[in-house]
Amino acid sequence: MKRKTSRKKLIEKLDKIFSLYIRLRDNGVCYTCGKRGDIKQMQAGHYISRSCMALRWHEANVHCQCYACNVCKHGDLITYRERLVKDYGQSAIEELESKRYITYKHSIEDLEKLIDFYKNAIDKIK
């Protein structure tokens, strides 16, 4: 009998796949400073912290960032937000921000579906 993969392992797997998808989607260009880098060196930077499970894998909340912007400048959130408003509109970002404190627990099935979805999305980009 095949053992089910734990929630923790699925989250780790989805994090890796989603991060690669974001970096590929954004062509390795930092969302906040515009620096282009190798996909392997860039990061998936979250506007609203990835600890917020409701937004952890929300595509409008996550964009490619360089190490300097994502880590050294703690996401450069002022620039990040300005760019989000420009790209998605004020109301869309306010809606995103309103979900910041929602408690959400993804089911095992949800996580597996997201993994499959982003694996397929990566294949389409490559």
C-alpha positions in Angstrom: 0.0 0.0 0.0 1.4 3.4 -1.0 1.9 5.8 1.9 0.3 9.3 1.5 2.8 12.1 1.3 2.7 14.4 4.4 1.2 17.9 4.2 4.7 19.3 5.2 6.4 17.5 2.3 3.7 18.6 -0.2 4.1 22.2 0.9 7.9 22.0 0.5 7.4 20.5 -3.0 4.9 23.1 -4.0 7.1 25.9 -2.7 10.0 24.7 -4.9 7.8 24.2 -8.0 5.9 27.5 -7.5 9.2 29.4 -7.0 10.6 28.0 -10.2 7.4 28.9 -12.0 7.5 32.5 -10.7 11.1 33.0 -11.7 10.5 31.6 -15.2 7.2 33.5 -15.6 9.1 36.8 -14.8 12.1 35.8 -17.0 14.5 36.3 -14.1 13.9 40.0 -13.9 13.6 41.5 -10.4 10.1 43.0 -9.9 11.4 45.8 -7.7 14.7 46.9 -9.2 14.6 45.5 -12.7 17.9 43.6 -12.4 18.0 40.5 -14.7 19.6 37.5 -13.2 20.1 33.8 -13.7 16.8 32.0 -12.8 18.8 29.9 -10.3 20.1 33.0 -8.5 16.8 34.8 -8.4 14.1 34.3 -5.8 10.3 34.3 -5.5 9.6 37.3 -3.4 6.3 37.6 -1.6 4.6 41.0 -1.1 2.5 39.6 1.8 4.6 37.1 3.8 4.5 33.5 2.8 3.4 32.7 6.3 0.0 33.8 5.2 -1.2 30.5 3.7 -4.1 32.0 1.9 -1.7 34.0 -0.3 1.4 31.9 -0.2 0.8 30.6 -3.8 -1.2 33.6 -5.1 0.4 34.7 -8.3 -0.3 38.4 -7.8 1.4 38.2 -4.4 4.6 36.6 -5.6 7.2 37.9 -8.2 10.8 37.3 -9.1 13.2 39.3 -7.0 17.0 39.5 -6.7 18.7 38.6 -3.4 19.4 42.2 -2.6 15.7 43.3 -2.9 14.2 40.2 -1.3 16.6 39.6 1.5 18.8 42.7 2.1 15.9 45.2 1.6 13.3 42.8 3.1 11.3 42.7 -0.1 11.6 46.5 -0.8 7.8 46.5 0.0 7.2 50.2 -0.8 8.5 49.8 -4.3 6.8 46.4 -4.5 3.4 47.8 -3.6 3.8 50.7 -6.1 4.5 48.3 -8.9 1.6 46.0 -7.8 -0.8 49.0 -7.9 0.5 50.0 -11.4 0.2 46.4 -12.7 -3.0 45.2 -11.0 -4.8 48.4 -9.8 -5.4 49.9 -6.4 -8.5 47.9 -5.6 -6.9 44.5 -6.5 -4.0 45.2 -4.2 -6.4 46.4 -1.4 -8.3 43.1 -1.8 -5.0 41.2 -1.6 -4.1 43.1 1.5 -7.5 42.4 3.1 -6.7 38.6 2.9 -3.5 39.0 4.9 -5.0 37.7 8.2 -7.2 35.0 6.8 -6.4 31.6 8.3 -6.4 28.9 5.7 -5.3 25.3 5.6 -5.0 23.7 2.2 -6.1 20.1 1.9 -3.8 17.4 0.8 -5.8 17.2 -2.5 -5.5 21.0 -3.0 -1.8 20.8 -2.6 -1.5 17.9 -5.0 -3.6 19.8 -7.6 -1.5 22.9 -7.3 1.7 20.9 -7.7 0.3 19.3 -10.9 -0.9 22.7 -12.1 2.4 24.4 -11.7 4.4 21.5 -13.1 2.3 21.8 -16.2 2.7 25.6 -16.3 6.5 25.2 -16.1 6.4 22.7 -19.0 4.5 25.2 -21.1 7.0 28.0 -20.4 10.1 25.9 -21.1 
